[in-house]
Amino acid sequence: MPIRIDSRSADFASRFKAFLATKREVSADIETATRAIVDDVAARGDVALIEATRKFDRLSVDAAGLRFTAAEIDAAVEACDTATLDALNLARDRIELFHRRQLPKDDRFTDALGVELGSRWTAIEAVGLYVPGGSAAYPSSVLMNAVPAMVAGVARVVMVVPSPDGRINPLVLAAARLGGVSEIYRVGGAQAVAALAYGTATIAPVAKIVGPGNAYVAAAKRLVFGKVGIDMIAGPSEVLVIADDTGNAGWIAADLLAQAEHDANAQSILITDSDALAADVERAVDTQLATLPRADIARASWTDFGAIILVRSLGEAVTLADAIAAEHLEIMTADPESLAARIRNAGAIFLGPHTPEAIGDYVGGSNHVLPTARSARFSSGLGVLDFMKRTSILRCGPDQLRALGPAAMTLGKAEGLDAHARSVGVRLNLQ
Amino acid sequence: MPIRIDSRSADFASRFKAFLATKREVSADIETATRAIVDDVAARGDVALIEATRKFDRLSVDAAGLRFTAAEIDAAVEACDTATLDALNLARDRIELFHRRQLPKDDRFTDALGVELGSRWTAIEAVGLYVPGGSAAYPSSVLMNAVPAMVAGVARVVMVVPSPDGRINPLVLAAARLGGVSEIYRVGGAQAVAALAYGTATIAPVAKIVGPGNAYVAAAKRLVFGKVGIDMIAGPSEVLVIADDTGNAGWIAADLLAQAEHDANAQSILITDSDALAADVERAVDTQLATLPRADIARASWTDFGAIILVRSLGEAVTLADAIAAEHLEIMTADPESLAARIRNAGAIFLGPHTPEAIGDYVGGSNHVLPTARSARFSSGLGVLDFMKRTSILRCGPDQLRALGPAAMTLGKAEGLDAHARSVGVRLNLQ
């Protein structure tokens, strides 16, 4: 049974607080093991990378064989089903269109004193894209990471993807080609993250590493943070559905299960002001679970972390939604737009009954790499800005320096930084 | 003597590489100690915070006394020198003007299929601002952190600042008032970071923590990252000056020393194509050091980490500057603008002889919180976007779902996520 809490009950506040605090992941202490792998690759480069690949992926490869060749990628594309390639192409084009609108504009202006100021955006030169192997090797995620990098103008996008026992999902290679990835290496785990951060003879280092991975990959990203940039550390996925009595219980149940099938730690939450809908959704979930291929995973997620929250009004739902700060928020009410306008914290909002999250996962065009575990309170989904950086520009002439210099000298002296004051004073013949 | 390397010498490449790899900070292993403090505050709240404050800051305070009162802040403002307050006011106004231009615009559009898409920006609800105590308590940094938060629309900006032995710099409190800080608490160190992240009975938690601090503060920020957002982990400051024979040696020397006086680990670098200028700057540094109040610090920085790099051409300087990716880049050449346009990696660029970095540190208007330690390759200075987050919006009607749904179902099935496909199919009477 999922958790069921009701805002009309006396202990609601404490139960909701406990619900918010529920941990869905146990983080094993793997930092020591990860650090050893990272340090080894940093020190011994390709040799360590190849040894770790043999050990963890049971794959024997030499340095020359680390990179997928163009012929191998051609063959992978050939092996893919045409309908799937067409769908990936559609996704790619829509992701590109959406993300082109995120390209920032440079700003340059002259203020009333004549000081020239500005902000200039440039693409990061080289980015690494981590793609998990095995069952979590999602070609859609390759596109969601690679296309914004391409739109940003990143010259070199380096993908790493493990191929345990030599197996690789050809769709992942096809998506990489569609997404404009420059180089692909058959390595994974902490060793791949280290190779991207420190570089080896075969893999030139990158400046930033993005993409999801297992606990070792996440730990390695934390370790190399600072040496290179990283994106967020993704936790298990979650959806929050807010619905009133206009909601279709079968559709809502399907959406809750689409989230739950990802992972036993995923979380699906329904907030509704309708007792009847709540009961109908709960029944529909059980019915649909019976025929779902990944029923075991989905049932575990729904039982352990699923929740139905009954509220007196949709206004209450707004407050709870902001506290939950869901990665995905679906709104299926009579007026979803006005409810959405009142909610501050959500990674992505899906409006109305005909926008299941799965559309956004694949072909909507917006990004499906979104902040999890309540981090939508302070962070955003992946986008073009994650692949660029801003440089500020300042230019004074003699008149502007005369106008601003004395205040700068005053502050420098007040902070005990006399050399700061002098660097202005020496130009103004003031000391 | 600073390092002196010459691009005309045979071993230049290896010497430059070694120079780039120089570590300027030894990171002590303080994670265990920091974790104990953070866990204690998370578990015991105010009691642990007050104990740690007594232990580390030698300050006895009860829960009611943690927060600075309005009267205390009034008194601090009264205690400040008028000229310094005027300078802070000028800085505040100019920082606000510059940062207002960074406010992002929401985007909402309908594509050719009729799908509605969008990106919506909202301010983070509550932000914590760490301000160091003691000699590094810089009122200018308070403004550089608080004003962008205010411009972003953050409703609650909570400042923490230690007052060792009860001492506090009144200018820091005055700057907080000017910067629109909502609450100020006399706590610091890892315990203050933990209080901001987890909340105590007295200090409500925030969603993101920004601001520089010592190694314990940095370690605590790493530990709470995920629970809350954090800004970058700042390293020692650095400046790179690129100059040709039009450069004024005395002015350049003053700028190199303004950086060097910050900290013995700070770094000042000159790249020039003029042997004569290099020699003149080196002499001018020695001359100016003789009368500098913080000569010991500046000399240590210049001797240990300072560098003069001679190049054959300014084109070479571009390549080296991108590799160095300096926090601050001053360009004093005949045509600084065209050289700046060719450089990709820098936190902030100061153009021409009349723009010493100190102007940007205080009153230029751009932010002085900038990426250090080569991280300008992948990150930006602090700005309004650091205090906001973006939510994507998607809305399909029945026609749009019919147009996009089949491709989403194809991809869901290809990824083995049947419930994803079903959540679309159930709406289209397709399974």
Interface residues (C-beta under 8 A of the other chain):
Chain A: D81 A83 T84 D86 A87 L88 L90 A91 R94 L97 F98 R101 Q102 D107 F109 D111 V115 E116 L117 S119 T122 I124 E125 S135 Y138 P139 S140 L171 A207 K208 R222 G226 V228 G229 I233 G250 W251 A254 D255 L257 A258 A260 E261 H262 Q288 L292 P293 R294 A298 D322 P336 A340 R344 N345 A346 G347 A348 I349 F350 L351 G352 P353 H354 T355 P356 E357 A358 I359 G360 D361 Y362 V363 G364 G365 S366 N367 L370 P371 A373 S375 A376 R377 F378 S379 S380 G381 G383 L385 K389 R390 T391 S392 I393 L394 R395 C396 G397 P398 Q400 L401 L404 G405 P406 A407 A408 T410 L411 G412 A414 E415 G416 L417 D418 A419 H420 A421 R422 S423 V424 V426 R427
Chain B: D81 A83 T84 D86 A87 L88 L90 A91 R94 L97 F98 R101 Q102 D107 F109 D111 V115 E116 L117 S119 T122 I124 E125 S135 Y138 P139 S140 L171 A207 K208 R222 G226 V228 G229 I233 G250 W251 A254 D255 L257 A258 A260 E261 H262 Q288 L292 P293 R294 A298 D322 P336 A340 R344 N345 A346 G347 A348 I349 F350 L351 G352 P353 H354 T355 P356 E357 A358 I359 G360 D361 Y362 V363 G364 G365 S366 N367 L370 P371 A373 S375 A376 R377 F378 S379 S380 G381 G383 L385 K389 R390 T391 S392 I393 L394 R395 C396 G397 P398 Q400 L401 L404 G405 P406 A407 A408 T410 L411 G412 A414 E415 G416 L417 D418 A419 H420 A421 R422 S423 V424 V426 R427
